[in-house]
Structure formats: C-alpha cells, structure tokens
C-alpha cells in the first residue's frame, strides 16, 4: 500500500515537472479546462516589463525605437490553431470554411492535415474563431513578449541564427509537406514554452498596423493605433519567409480580408480585470463578423 502511494506521488511530481519544464520565470502551461470550446493548452505569460522592438539601426524602421513595455498577465495558445480545431469551429457555428490551399475540393476532404496550422484565414475569421473560443486575438505587444521573453532576443530560442531544427522557413511550396504539424520543432520554443512563433504560419494579431506607432505607443498595455483602415499587423513569418522576417521583432501587415497560404493565428486571454488600455474578450457574434466581410 505504501509503495502504491509513493508511486502515485512520484507520478504526480513527474506530471508537474513535465507541465512546467521549458517555461520562463513565473510562466506555466495549463491544460484546457473541462468543456472548453477550444481544448488546447495555454501558456500563462506573467505580468511585467519586456523589451519590445529593435534598437535604431537594427531591424527595420517600423520596429524602432526599442522600448521597455509593461503588460498585464495573460494567456496565449501554446500552438497555432490547427485545421482540426478550425473545422470544429466551422461545424459548431456555420462559419464559412477557409479555401483549401492543397488542391481542389473542400479542406476537410484532405487526409493527414489535421494538425497542420490552418491558413488562408482572414483577420475577421481569426477574430470570429477566438470569440467563439471565449478568447481574443493577442495584441502585437503580447505576441512579441510571448515570443521573445524579457531580454530582447532576436529569435524565440535566442540570438543564434535559425536552422531547420528550430523553424520552418525559407522554403518553396510543397503541397501538404509545406506546413509542419504544430509543436513539431521544440528547438524553436520561446522562453515561455510557446511554440512555432518563428516561421510555419504567420499570425494575425489584434492591432491596426502603423509604421511609426512604436515612437508614440503607451508604455503600458499598448493596443495599437486608434485608427480605422484596412491594414492589420501580422507577426512571426511563415514557411516562405527569409530568416530576417522570422525575428521576434519583425512586423508584417496585410489587409483584413487577406487570405494567403502562409497566414494563420492563435488566440489569447486576459487573466485579470483589464486595465483602461486593455481590450476585453468579445463574444462570438456571427452577424457582426459577416457584416464586415
């Protein structure tokens, strides 16, 4: 009986170690709660400051200046939204499925792509999915902190240049072999244990894009420029991006109706009552999404 009790304790300790290994100070990965619409582990990113952007003379001008930014604690999906998860959303809500990038026919007719990141989603598709999942799109600042931690590193894994063992990047289209299953390159994990934040699929974030925003952004929970337009920010680079475009500070952009073979997303969630400059999670409203498409 005693031996059995010890075995249970040892297994519990091992599970706890496996749950938290690879994450940075104060961060931890939590399994999905029961009855979640979107059952995927989320990583908690602790509150505090981090270095956002690039020093002047490094990177591109829209990444300047590098600043210390404070963010409230939040959670972010450990992996990008997959075809399997997205099609569950389509079935539950009647939302339109994305175009099939792999050939003729509907996306769900292709076997073996379930764990590949969903692509060819518009910004509104991504927003609708996150609302259905009782989450939201991450801000640019949240995405960047989750990708690079607090030390201003160039890539999620550090300052060493990317390799095929760390990121899926700088490749030509090869049909179903182009995108990698989510989480399949652990050598590319961020300091918090968030996966695939360099290459594979670019990711929509919540913010409008403005090239000079960093020079005037608030230093606490920036939400992006307060403007209307058609261009949203995209982060992380894709399977086709060169090494310079998968840096943690590199910024991309695209019209909110853009659909490409390399653009997907992941969701985030606030952990506390939002600060005045933070955006709360919005409920899923199919009519609102369709009115903007």
C-alpha positions in Angstrom: 0.0 0.0 0.0 2.8 2.4 0.9 4.7 1.6 -2.3 1.5 2.3 -4.3 1.1 5.7 -2.5 4.7 6.6 -3.3 4.1 5.7 -7.0 1.1 8.0 -7.2 3.1 10.8 -5.6 6.0 10.2 -7.9 3.8 10.3 -11.0 2.1 13.5 -9.8 5.5 15.1 -9.3 6.7 13.9 -12.8 3.5 15.3 -14.4 4.1 18.7 -12.7 7.7 18.8 -13.9 6.6 18.0 -17.5 3.9 20.6 -17.3 6.3 23.4 -16.4 9.6 22.4 -18.0 10.9 24.9 -20.6 9.0 27.9 -19.4 10.4 31.2 -18.1 10.1 32.8 -14.8 6.5 32.7 -13.5 5.1 31.2 -16.7 3.4 27.9 -16.8 1.4 25.8 -19.3 -2.2 24.9 -18.2 -4.2 22.1 -19.8 -7.6 23.0 -21.2 -10.4 23.4 -18.7 -13.3 21.0 -19.0 -15.9 21.9 -21.6 -13.7 24.5 -23.3 -14.9 25.2 -26.9 -11.2 25.2 -27.9 -9.4 22.5 -25.9 -5.8 23.4 -26.3 -3.1 24.1 -23.6 -2.5 27.8 -22.9 0.7 29.3 -21.6 0.5 32.0 -18.9 2.8 35.0 -19.5 3.4 36.8 -16.2 2.9 40.5 -15.7 5.9 42.7 -16.1 8.2 44.6 -18.5 9.9 43.4 -21.6 12.0 44.9 -24.4 9.8 45.5 -27.5 11.1 46.4 -30.9 14.6 46.8 -32.2 17.3 49.4 -31.4 17.7 52.1 -34.1 20.0 50.9 -36.9 18.9 47.2 -36.4 15.9 45.5 -38.0 13.6 47.8 -39.9 12.4 51.4 -39.1 8.9 50.2 -38.2 10.5 48.3 -35.3 12.1 51.5 -33.8 12.6 52.6 -31.1 13.2 49.6 -28.8 11.3 50.3 -25.5 10.6 48.8 -22.2 6.8 47.9 -22.2 4.7 46.7 -19.3 2.0 44.1 -19.9 -0.6 42.7 -17.5 -0.5 38.9 -17.2 -2.3 37.0 -20.0 -2.5 33.5 -21.5 -1.7 32.6 -25.1 -2.3 29.3 -27.0 0.7 27.2 -26.9 0.3 26.3 -30.6 -1.2 27.8 -33.7 -4.9 27.0 -34.4 -4.9 23.8 -36.5 -7.2 22.6 -39.3 -8.9 20.2 -36.9 -9.7 22.9 -34.4 -10.8 25.3 -37.0 -13.2 22.8 -38.7 -14.7 22.1 -35.2 -15.5 25.8 -35.1 -17.0 25.8 -38.6 -19.2 22.8 -37.7 -20.3 24.5 -34.4 -21.1 27.9 -35.8 -21.7 27.5 -39.5 -18.9 30.0 -40.2 -17.5 29.6 -43.7 -14.5 27.2 -44.1 -11.3 28.6 -45.4 -10.2 27.9 -49.0 -8.3 24.6 -49.5 -4.6 25.5 -50.2 -3.7 22.0 -51.1 -5.8 21.5 -54.2 -9.4 21.2 -55.4 -12.2 20.1 -53.1 -13.1 21.2 -49.6 -10.4 21.4 -46.9 -11.9 18.7 -44.7 -11.6 16.2 -47.6 -7.7 16.1 -47.4 -6.4 13.5 -45.0 -3.3 14.0 -42.8 -3.6 17.7 -42.4 -5.5 17.8 -39.1 -2.5 19.0 -37.0 -1.2 21.5 -39.6 -1.9 25.2 -38.8 -5.0 26.5 -40.6 -4.1 29.1 -43.2 -6.0 31.3 -45.7 -8.0 32.8 -42.8 -8.8 36.5 -42.9 -8.4 38.7 -39.9 -12.2 38.6 -39.4 -12.1 34.8 -39.5 -9.4 34.8 -36.8 -11.3 37.2 -34.7 -14.5 35.2 -35.0 -12.8 31.9 -34.0 -11.2 33.5 -30.9 -14.5 35.0 -29.9 -16.2 31.6 -30.2 -13.5 30.1 -28.1 -14.1 32.7 -25.4 -10.7 34.2 -26.1 -9.4 37.1 -28.3 -6.5 37.8 -30.7 -3.3 38.8 -28.9 -2.0 42.4 -29.2 1.2 42.9 -31.0 2.9 43.6 -27.7 1.5 40.4 -26.1 2.6 38.3 -29.1 6.1 39.7 -29.0 6.6 39.2 -25.3 5.3 35.6 -25.6 7.8 35.1 -28.5 10.9 36.6 -27.0 10.6 36.9 -23.2 12.1 39.8 -21.5 15.7 40.0 -22.8 15.2 41.4 -26.3 16.4 38.2 -28.1 16.4 38.1 -31.9 14.5 34.8 -32.1 12.4 32.7 -29.7 15.3 30.4 -28.9 17.9 33.2 -28.5 20.3 35.0 -30.8 21.7 32.1 -32.8 20.6 32.1 -36.5 17.6 29.9 -37.4 18.1 26.3 -38.6 15.6 23.7 -40.0 15.6 22.1 -36.5 14.3 25.4 -35.0 11.9 26.8 -37.6 10.1 26.0 -40.8 11.2 28.9 -43.0 12.7 30.0 -46.4 11.1 27.2 -48.4 9.1 26.8 -51.6 5.5 25.5 -51.7 5.4 21.7 -51.5 1.7 21.0 -51.0 0.8 19.1 -47.8 4.5 18.9 -46.9 5.0 22.6 -46.8 3.5 23.3 -43.3 4.6 21.3 -40.3 2.4 19.9 -37.6 2.1 22.4 -34.8 4.6 21.9 -32.0 6.9 19.6 -34.0 10.0 21.7 -33.7 10.6 22.0 -29.9 14.1 23.5 -30.6 12.3 26.7 -31.6 10.3 27.2 -28.4 10.1 30.6 -26.8 11.5 31.2 -23.3 7.9 30.6 -22.0 7.5 27.4 -24.0 5.2 28.9 -26.7 5.7 27.0 -30.0 6.1 27.9 -33.6 6.4 31.7 -33.2 9.1 31.8 -35.9 8.0 30.5 -39.3 5.5 27.9 -40.3 2.4 30.2 -40.4 2.4 34.0 -40.0 -0.1 35.1 -37.3 -2.8 37.7 -37.2 -2.8 39.9 -34.2 -5.4 42.4 -32.9 -3.7 45.7 -33.8 -4.1 48.0 -36.7 -0.7 48.5 -38.4 1.1 51.8 -38.4 4.8 52.1 -39.3 5.6 54.8 -36.8 3.4 53.6 -33.9 6.2 52.5 -31.6 7.5 56.0 -31.2 4.2 57.2 -29.7 2.8 54.0 -28.2 2.0 53.9 -24.4 4.4 52.1 -22.3 1.7 50.1 -20.6 -0.5 47.6 -22.4 -0.3 49.1 -25.9 -3.3 48.2 -28.1 -2.1 49.5 -31.4 -3.0 52.8 -33.1 -6.5 54.1 -32.7 -7.5 54.4 -36.4 -9.7 52.8 -39.0 -8.4 51.4 -42.2 -7.8 48.1 -43.9 -4.3 47.0 -42.8 -3.7 44.9 -39.7 -0.5 43.6 -38.2 0.8 40.1 -38.8 3.7 38.5 -36.8 6.1 35.6 -36.9 6.8 34.9 -40.6 5.9 31.8 -42.5 7.3 28.7 -44.2 8.3 31.0 -47.1 9.9 33.9 -45.1 13.6 34.5 -45.0 15.5 34.5 -41.7 15.2 38.3 -41.2 11.4 38.1 -41.4 11.0 35.4 -38.6 12.8 37.6 -36.0 10.7 38.2 -32.9 10.6 42.0 -33.6 9.8 41.7 -37.3 6.5 43.2 -38.2 4.3 42.2 -41.1 1.0 43.6 -42.3 -2.0 42.8 -44.5 -5.5 43.9 -45.4 -8.0 42.3 -43.0 -9.6 40.4 -46.0 -6.2 38.9 -47.0 -6.1 35.2 -47.4 -2.7 33.5 -48.1 -1.1 30.1 -47.9 1.1 31.2 -45.0 -1.2 33.2 -42.7 -3.0 31.7 -39.6 -3.3 32.7 -36.0 -3.5 31.8 -32.3 -5.7 33.1 -29.5 -5.0 34.8 -26.2 -7.0 35.5 -23.0 -6.8 38.1 -20.3 -6.2 36.9 -16.7 -7.5 39.8 -14.7 -9.8 42.8 -14.9 -8.5 44.6 -17.9 -6.6 47.9 -17.4 -8.0 51.0 -19.0 -5.8 50.5 -22.1 -6.6 46.7 -22.4 -9.3 45.2 -24.6 -11.8 42.7 -23.1 -12.7 39.4 -24.8 -15.6 39.9 -27.2 -18.4 37.3 -27.5 -18.8 35.5 -30.8 -21.4 37.2 -33.0 -21.7 35.7 -36.4 -23.8 38.6 -37.7 -21.2 41.1 -36.7 -18.4 39.1 -38.4 -20.3 38.7 -41.6 -21.2 42.4 -41.8 -17.5 43.1 -42.0 -16.6 40.5 -44.6 
